[in-house]
Amino acid sequence: MAPASLLGKTLGEIPTPALLVDLDLFTSNLRRLAGFCRSQGIAWRPHTKAHKSPEVARLLLGAGACGITCAKLSEAELMAAHGIDQILIANQIVTPAKLERLSRLQERATVLAAIDNPAAVPLFQQAAQRVGRPIPVLIEVDIGMNRCGVQPGPPALALALAIHEAPGLVFRGLMGYEGHVLSVKPAAAKSAACALALSHLISTRDLLLEEGIPVEIISAGGTGSYQLTASYPGITELQAGGGIFMDAMYRQTFGVNDLEYALTILATVTSRQGGHVVVDAGFKTMSAFHHPPHPLNRDDLRLRYLSAEHGVFEVAGGTGPQLGELLQFVAGYSDSTVFLHDCFLGVRGGRVEQVWEILGRGKLD
Ligand SMILES: Cc1ncc(COP(=O)(O)O)c(C=O)c1O
């Protein structure tokens, strides 16, 4: 069925499985994230890797985001083609052909890129000179996650000096991602771990300022630490994005309790056997990567396993759902679920009110 033909349909009329967004809860999450950043006097540049949708990106901007964050160059190209003009690619780009694309993209939008290695500086410089468009950059600093990022302090300063001297690159600031602190417990230990991680960005900023290098942007933060990061002195932008949907990982593993489950998977019970039921949503519909999905508003079902197109749930109390019954599942991790689908169905009052295409699906380069 063409997605647009689903507009106005009730949940019972939608072919399953389907990816639903509760529009009231989504709007409340948007307002909470945007409002918290505003209350801390910082900008919100939400990561769009979870939704990969220009229509959702436009709603974020409408709610007060200063721009968006992308994980991939092709995602940024898609967003720019749809009129989004302030973009951060929070990832490393190091090949000449992609750097030329990045330089060319500056004609349509301001697209900041991350850089974490002095060896990349001449590659950026050559691409920018070939195309004739300077590339604005943030230095990515490793603030303890041990993924990408130059070490804080003197190594970051050396990279900043190299960028400063290279024609074709425009140094705008620093970024880091404190992904290693998100699941730290208890809350006091998480807060301390987050502060330690972010202190590396601030001490590096101070070192650059001492050398006379202006640092305009300091960007960090995921949904799992959004309040800690947004309130840390010196942070100027928050990248948290997936919280607009919320998911079971954010709540159960990262302890985020003030955002609502807006994203669910609608599925139908297709089989009842012995002590279990089967739904028409397996791992090609609702991934269990990082965290398993769970049924919304019912505690009688336990996930046994997801095969490709079957979700198998043990009935752990009562008679369980009936054959043909509709169930809604909270996504385990929004990021590993959304990209399996072509569109979101935005639902209000039990009817489909919006269809948002996930145009960035498959944009991986
Ligand atoms: C660079 C970067 N920034 C921010 C985030 C946080 O994103 P989200 O808020 O969607 O969890 C991530 C998550 O993986 C990331 O890799």
The ligand as a MOL file (V3000), in Angstrom:
LIG
                    3D

  0  0  0     0  0            999 V3000
M  V30 BEGIN CTAB
M  V30 COUNTS 16 16 0 0 0
M  V30 BEGIN ATOM
M  V30 1 C 28.9170 11.4870 17.5830 0
M  V30 2 C 27.6510 11.2140 18.3060 0
M  V30 3 N 26.9870 12.2370 18.8540 0
M  V30 4 C 25.8440 12.0540 19.5210 0
M  V30 5 C 25.3050 10.8010 19.6500 0
M  V30 6 C 24.0290 10.6440 20.4380 0
M  V30 7 O 22.9520 10.4040 19.6570 0
M  V30 8 P 21.5470 10.0870 20.2850 0
M  V30 9 O 21.1300 11.2360 21.1020 0
M  V30 10 O 20.6810 9.9060 19.0810 0
M  V30 11 O 21.6550 8.8340 21.0980 0
M  V30 12 C 25.9580 9.6960 19.1110 0
M  V30 13 C 25.3870 8.3470 19.2640 0
M  V30 14 O 25.8880 7.3310 18.8730 0
M  V30 15 C 27.1610 9.8990 18.4120 0
M  V30 16 O 27.8500 8.8830 17.8760 0
M  V30 END ATOM
M  V30 BEGIN BOND
M  V30 1 1 1 2
M  V30 2 1 2 3
M  V30 3 2 2 15
M  V30 4 2 3 4
M  V30 5 1 4 5
M  V30 6 1 5 6
M  V30 7 2 5 12
M  V30 8 1 6 7
M  V30 9 1 7 8
M  V30 10 2 8 9
M  V30 11 1 8 10
M  V30 12 1 8 11
M  V30 13 1 12 13
M  V30 14 1 12 15
M  V30 15 2 13 14
M  V30 16 1 15 16
M  V30 END BOND
M  V30 END CTAB
M  END
